[in-house]
């Protein structure tokens, strides 16, 4: 990793994607849902109401779900959140932090591959809500598309975004 300088002129080492993927202190954390939460709307869509218990995930929980998706199958952020919420016996999980950890896992997997290591995270099988491809994956949505097509999935345009055709048929229950 390269050196960087802060505003005070002090140099520091930028964290690698793999370091960013390390478990976070204090997570998972069970909270009571409040209206002002950044992912309030997403948790509300999952059925959580103000005052219900919800969970902020740890990266390892997200990666564990991603690793369980076999070739020919898919998962979305929604299914990952539902699984984690069930595990913690709460109404919902924060899709904002889950989405961030999904993106970090993808970049960490590619970073490790460049170093000749395999993290065994088939991140390309994890889609956004609605079956959409993730433009925040390494190489963007076009690279995501190529990895999915290599496994036999048909990718189509829905508006201005790429989506896996009939993605629901391929969802796995992790």
C-alpha positions in Angstrom: 0.0 0.0 0.0 1.2 3.5 -0.7 2.1 6.3 1.6 -0.2 9.2 1.9 0.0 12.5 3.8 -2.6 14.0 6.0 -3.5 17.7 6.2 -0.9 18.0 9.0 1.9 16.8 6.7 2.3 13.5 8.7 2.5 10.4 6.5 0.4 7.4 7.1 -0.1 4.1 5.3 -3.4 3.7 3.5 -5.3 0.6 4.7 -5.6 -2.3 2.2 -9.0 -3.6 1.2 -8.2 -6.7 3.2 -7.5 -4.6 6.3 -10.7 -2.7 5.8 -12.5 -6.1 5.8 -11.3 -7.0 9.3 -14.0 -7.3 11.9 -15.0 -4.0 13.5 -14.9 -3.4 17.2 -18.3 -3.1 18.7 -20.1 -4.9 15.8 -22.4 -6.6 15.4 -24.5 -4.1 17.5 -28.2 -4.5 18.3 -30.0 -1.2 18.4 -33.6 0.0 18.5 -34.7 1.5 15.2 -35.1 5.3 15.1 -36.5 7.5 12.3 -33.2 9.3 11.8 -31.1 6.2 11.1 -29.4 6.4 7.7 -30.9 3.1 6.6 -34.3 3.6 8.2 -36.3 3.3 5.0 -34.6 0.0 4.0 -35.1 -1.5 7.4 -38.7 -0.2 7.4 -39.2 -2.0 4.0 -38.0 -5.2 5.7 -40.8 -4.8 8.2 -39.1 -3.0 11.1 -40.9 -0.2 12.9 -39.6 2.5 15.2 -38.5 0.9 18.4 -37.9 -2.6 16.9 -34.5 -4.2 17.5 -32.2 -4.1 14.4 -28.6 -5.1 13.9 -25.6 -3.3 12.5 -23.5 -6.1 11.0 -19.9 -7.2 11.2 -17.9 -7.7 7.9 -17.4 -11.4 8.7 -21.1 -12.1 8.8 -21.5 -10.6 5.3 -18.5 -12.5 3.9 -19.8 -15.7 5.4 -23.1 -15.4 3.5 -21.3 -14.4 0.3 -19.0 -17.5 0.5 -21.9 -19.9 0.7 -23.3 -19.0 -2.8 -22.4 -21.9 -5.1 -21.7 -21.6 -8.9 -25.0 -21.2 -10.8 -26.7 -19.5 -7.9 -27.1 -15.9 -6.7 -27.9 -13.8 -3.6 -28.9 -10.2 -3.2 -28.2 -7.8 -0.4 -31.8 -8.2 0.8 -31.3 -12.0 1.4 -28.1 -11.4 3.2 -29.8 -8.8 5.5 -32.7 -11.2 6.1 -30.4 -14.0 7.1 -28.3 -11.9 9.4 -31.5 -10.4 11.0 -32.8 -13.9 11.6 -29.5 -15.0 13.2 -29.7 -12.1 15.6 -33.4 -12.5 16.2 -34.2 -9.0 15.2 -36.5 -7.4 12.6 -33.9 -6.1 10.2 -30.3 -5.4 9.5 -28.7 -2.2 8.2 -28.4 -2.6 4.4 -26.2 0.5 4.3 -23.3 -1.1 6.3 -24.1 -4.5 4.6 -23.7 -2.9 1.2 -20.4 -1.2 2.2 -19.0 -4.6 3.5 -20.1 -6.3 0.2 -18.2 -3.8 -1.8 -15.1 -4.0 0.5 -15.2 -7.8 0.3 -15.2 -7.6 -3.6 -12.2 -5.3 -3.6 -10.4 -7.4 -1.0 -10.9 -10.5 -3.0 -9.5 -8.9 -6.1 -6.6 -7.4 -4.1 -5.7 -10.8 -2.7 -6.0 -12.4 -6.2 -3.4 -9.9 -7.5 -1.1 -11.0 -4.6 -1.6 -14.7 -5.7 -4.0 -15.5 -2.9 -7.6 -16.7 -3.0 -10.0 -15.4 -0.3 -12.7 -17.7 -1.8 -15.3 -15.0 -2.0 -17.3 -15.3 -5.2 -18.5 -11.7 -4.8 -19.9 -11.5 -8.4 -22.7 -13.8 -7.3 -23.9 -11.1 -4.9 -26.3 -8.7 -6.5 -27.9 -5.4 -5.5 -31.5 -5.4 -4.6 -33.7 -6.2 -7.6 -31.0 -8.3 -9.2 -29.0 -5.2 -10.4 -25.3 -5.5 -11.0 -22.9 -3.6 -8.7 -21.1 -0.7 -10.3 -18.9 -0.4 -7.1 -17.3 -3.8 -7.7 -13.7 -3.9 -9.1 -14.0 -2.9 -12.8 -17.6 -1.6 -12.4 -20.8 -3.1 -13.7 -19.2 -4.2 -17.0 -16.6 -6.4 -15.2 -19.4 -7.7 -13.0 -21.4 -8.5 -16.1 -18.5 -10.5 -17.7 -18.0 -12.6 -14.5 -21.7 -13.5 -14.4 -21.9 -14.2 -18.1 -18.9 -16.5 -17.7 -21.1 -18.6 -15.3 -24.0 -18.6 -17.8 -26.2 -15.9 -16.5 -28.1 -13.7 -19.0 -27.6 -9.9 -18.3 -30.1 -7.4 -19.7 -30.6 -3.7 -19.5 -33.4 -2.4 -17.3 -33.5 1.3 -17.8 -29.9 2.5 -17.5 -28.7 -0.3 -15.4 -27.7 -3.9 -15.9 -29.7 -6.7 -14.2 -29.6 -10.5 -14.2 -32.5 -11.8 -16.2 -34.9 -13.8 -14.0 -32.5 -13.5 -11.1 -35.2 -14.7 -8.7 -34.9 -18.2 -10.2 -31.3 -18.4 -9.1 -31.5 -17.1 -5.5 -30.0 -19.3 -2.9 -31.1 -19.6 0.7 -28.0 -19.2 2.9 
